Amino acid sequence: MAKDSFLVGLIGAGVGPSLSPALHEREADRQGLRYLYRLIDIDALGVPPEAVGDLVRAARDLGFDGLNITHPCKQLVIGHLDALAPQAEALGAVNTVVFEDGRATGHNTDVTGFAASFARGLPDVPLERVVQLGAGGAGAAVAHAALTLGAERVTVVDALADRAAHLATALNRHFGEGRAAAAGPERLPALLAGADGVVHATPTGMAAHPGLPFPADLLRPELWVAEVVYRPLETELLRTARALGCATLDGGGMAVFQAADAFRLFTGREPGSARMLADIAELAGGVAAPGRTTR
């Protein structure tokens, strides 16, 4: 008989505002599953990120079916797992852990989530020269996704030069020399002037970090703009880009498709992605389900 009761959770810092519990539990309700999604906030627990191994072991012992992992534990958790899926191994980051037969296996659905959202929302944009802002955990995932989707070259821009260089080196090792490069913020005007599109993967634009990640006059109508931030769905960057006539993609699709992929891993059931896209639009206060906005 198929399992119909699941206990999962999210480990990270400051995860209280996460929409993951609602996304997972709403879809589970529609499928007639008993599904409990718990938040495990290391800030609230007063433990350091390095405690993630203890938390994973405790969750496994308590009968959890799986966990989502978010900042700042996506890399730290790897040493405490029994196996890694190829995507997670290539990326060096885990955002989903599945417990099965006493073993903990790490996956990364951020990569597949962004790739699915991009393919759906910006299916025919040029991908010769892509500029990406941000080389953190989300940035690593979306850069991998962009190159998987066929981007010829991704230039990673980050205020921390070492972080950008490390990511570019890892991308070139995985995808082939010359597919990625690193640059500092001072090169952004020249890079955007010659780019097909820009992927924004920093916290700027979130409710707690309002504003634009770069001057508005660097945007032009021919440039497509993809956002990772999903609260709010319409960031100042997207609002400014849309007003100029840029093709845009909000962060809601990545949030939904990574959650849908995790739901599938946890339950073995096929999630209703279209329903979950409507959920995120409602939960994040958007006016429409994520997708392409044309001129």
C-alpha positions in Angstrom: 0.0 0.0 0.0 1.4 3.4 -1.0 2.5 5.7 1.9 0.1 8.6 2.5 1.6 10.2 5.6 4.8 12.4 5.5 6.9 14.4 8.0 9.4 16.8 6.4 11.1 20.0 7.5 13.3 23.0 6.6 16.7 23.7 8.3 18.1 27.1 8.0 18.6 30.5 9.6 15.6 32.9 9.9 13.3 30.6 8.1 10.1 31.8 9.8 8.8 33.7 6.7 9.4 30.7 4.3 6.5 29.8 2.0 7.8 26.2 1.7 5.4 24.8 4.4 2.4 26.4 2.7 3.5 25.3 -0.8 4.1 21.7 0.2 1.1 21.3 2.6 -1.4 22.8 0.1 -0.4 20.4 -2.6 -0.4 17.5 -0.2 -3.9 18.4 0.9 -5.1 18.4 -2.8 -3.6 14.9 -3.1 -5.2 13.6 0.0 -2.0 13.2 1.9 -1.3 13.7 5.6 1.7 16.0 5.3 3.4 18.0 8.1 6.1 20.5 7.2 8.1 21.8 10.2 10.5 24.8 10.3 13.8 24.1 12.1 15.3 27.6 12.6 18.9 27.5 13.9 18.5 31.1 15.0 15.5 30.3 17.1 17.3 27.2 18.5 20.4 29.2 19.3 22.7 26.8 17.5 25.4 27.5 14.9 25.2 26.4 11.2 27.7 23.7 12.0 25.0 22.0 14.1 23.2 21.0 10.9 24.7 17.5 11.1 23.2 16.9 14.5 19.8 18.3 13.3 19.8 15.9 10.3 20.6 12.9 12.5 17.9 13.9 15.0 15.3 14.3 12.1 16.2 10.9 10.8 16.0 9.3 14.2 12.6 11.0 14.8 11.1 9.5 11.6 11.3 12.4 9.2 10.9 11.5 5.5 13.1 14.3 4.4 14.4 17.8 4.8 14.9 21.0 2.8 18.1 22.8 3.6 18.7 26.5 3.1 21.2 29.3 4.0 23.7 28.9 5.6 23.7 25.1 5.7 23.7 24.0 2.1 27.4 23.3 1.9 27.9 22.3 5.6 25.3 19.5 5.4 27.2 17.6 2.8 29.7 16.0 5.2 26.8 14.5 7.2 25.1 12.7 4.3 25.5 9.1 3.1 25.2 9.9 -0.6 24.8 12.7 -3.1 22.8 12.9 -6.3 24.9 13.9 -9.3 23.5 17.5 -9.5 24.2 18.1 -5.8 27.7 16.7 -6.1 28.5 18.8 -9.1 27.2 21.9 -7.4 28.7 21.3 -4.0 25.5 22.3 -2.3 22.4 20.4 -1.1 18.9 21.9 -0.6 17.0 18.6 -0.2 17.7 15.5 1.9 15.7 12.3 1.5 15.8 9.6 4.2 15.3 6.1 3.0 16.3 2.8 4.5 18.3 4.6 7.1 20.4 6.5 4.6 20.4 10.3 3.9 20.8 11.3 0.3 21.4 14.9 -0.7 19.8 16.5 -3.8 19.8 20.0 -5.3 16.4 21.1 -6.7 17.5 24.8 -6.9 19.2 24.0 -10.2 16.3 22.1 -11.7 13.8 24.6 -10.3 15.5 27.6 -11.9 16.0 25.7 -15.2 12.3 24.7 -15.3 11.1 28.2 -14.5 13.4 29.8 -17.1 12.5 27.3 -19.8 8.8 28.0 -19.1 9.0 31.8 -18.7 11.8 32.9 -21.1 11.8 30.0 -23.7 13.2 31.8 -26.7 15.6 34.5 -25.4 19.2 34.6 -26.7 21.8 33.0 -24.4 25.2 33.8 -25.9 26.3 36.3 -23.2 24.7 36.1 -19.7 25.7 38.3 -16.8 24.8 37.0 -13.3 24.9 39.1 -10.2 25.7 37.1 -7.1 27.9 34.0 -6.5 26.3 32.7 -3.2 24.3 29.5 -2.8 21.5 30.6 -5.1 23.9 32.1 -7.5 25.8 28.8 -7.9 22.6 27.0 -8.6 21.3 29.4 -11.2 24.7 29.6 -13.0 24.7 25.9 -13.3 21.2 26.0 -14.6 21.9 28.7 -17.1 24.8 26.7 -18.6 22.8 23.5 -18.6 20.1 25.4 -20.6 22.7 26.3 -23.2 24.2 29.6 -22.2 27.4 30.0 -24.1 29.2 32.1 -21.4 28.1 33.3 -18.0 30.0 36.1 -16.3 29.6 36.0 -12.5 29.7 39.4 -10.8 30.1 39.5 -7.0 31.4 42.1 -4.5 33.5 39.2 -3.1 36.1 38.6 -5.8 37.2 35.2 -4.3 33.7 33.9 -4.3 33.1 34.9 -7.9 36.4 33.4 -9.0 35.7 30.1 -7.1 32.3 29.7 -8.7 33.7 30.5 -12.2 36.5 27.9 -11.7 34.0 25.3 -10.6 31.7 26.0 -13.6 34.6 25.8 -16.1 35.7 22.5 -14.6 32.2 21.1 -15.0 31.1 22.6 -18.3 34.4 23.3 -20.1 37.0 26.0 -20.1 35.8 29.4 -21.2 32.1 28.9 -20.3 32.3 31.1 -17.2 34.2 34.1 -16.0 34.4 36.2 -12.9 34.2 40.0 -12.6 33.9 42.8 -10.0 31.0 45.2 -9.8 33.0 47.9 -11.5 32.8 46.0 -14.8 29.0 45.8 -14.7 28.3 48.7 -17.0 30.5 47.3 -19.8 29.3 43.8 -19.3 25.6 44.6 -19.4 26.1 46.8 -22.5 27.2 43.7 -24.4 25.0 41.1 -22.7 21.8 39.3 -23.9 20.4 39.0 -20.4 21.1 39.4 -16.7 20.3 37.0 -13.8 19.9 38.6 -10.4 20.8 36.3 -7.5 21.5 38.7 -4.5 19.1 39.6 -1.7 18.6 43.1 -3.0 15.0 43.7 -3.8 13.7 41.5 -0.9 11.3 43.2 1.6 14.2 43.6 4.0 16.7 44.7 1.4 14.7 47.1 -0.9 16.2 48.9 -3.9 18.0 48.2 -7.2 21.1 46.0 -7.4 22.6 48.3 -10.0 21.7 51.7 -11.6 18.5 51.7 -13.7 20.3 53.3 -16.6 22.2 50.1 -17.3 19.0 48.5 -18.4 17.8 48.6 -22.0 14.8 47.1 -23.8 16.8 44.3 -25.5 18.1 42.9 -22.2 16.1 40.1 -20.6 16.1 40.1 -16.8 15.6 37.0 -14.6 15.1 37.4 -10.8 15.7 34.9 -8.0 14.0 37.0 -5.2 10.3 36.0 -4.9 9.2 38.0 -1.9 7.9 40.3 -3.3 7.2 38.8 -6.7 7.6 42.2 -8.4 10.9 43.6 -7.2 12.0 47.1 -8.0 14.4 45.6 -10.6 11.6 43.8 -12.4 9.3 46.8 -12.2 11.9 49.0 -13.7 12.8 46.5 -16.4 9.2 45.9 -17.4 8.6 49.6 -17.7 11.5 49.7 -20.2 10.0 46.8 -22.2 12.5 44.1 -21.1 11.4 40.5 -21.1 11.4 39.4 -17.5 11.1 36.4 -15.2 10.2 36.7 -11.5 11.6 34.4 -8.8 8.3 32.7 -8.1 8.8 30.0 -10.7 12.1 28.9 -9.2 10.5 28.8 -5.7 7.7 26.6 -7.1 9.6 24.2 -9.3 12.3 23.6 -6.6 9.5 22.9 -4.1 7.7 20.7 -6.6 10.9 18.7 -7.3 11.4 18.3 -3.5 7.8 17.2 -3.1 8.3 14.5 -5.7 11.5 13.3 -4.0 9.8 13.2 -0.6 6.5 11.5 -1.6 7.1 9.8 -5.0 3.9 11.6 -6.1 3.7 13.9 -9.1 3.0 17.5 -7.9 0.6 19.9 -9.7 3.1 22.6 -10.7 0.4 24.8 -12.3 -1.6 24.7 -9.0 1.5 25.5 -7.1 2.3 28.5 -9.4 -1.2 29.9 -8.5 -0.4 29.3 -4.8 2.9 31.3 -4.9 1.1 34.2 -6.7 -1.4 34.3 -3.9 1.0 33.6 -1.0 3.6 36.1 -2.1 1.1 38.8 -2.9 1.6 38.7 -6.7 -0.9 39.8 -9.3 -0.4 36.9 -11.6 1.3 33.5 -11.7 5.0 33.7 -12.5 5.9 33.6 -16.2 7.0 35.7 -19.0 6.1 39.3 -19.2 6.4 40.7 -22.7 6.4 44.3 -23.9 
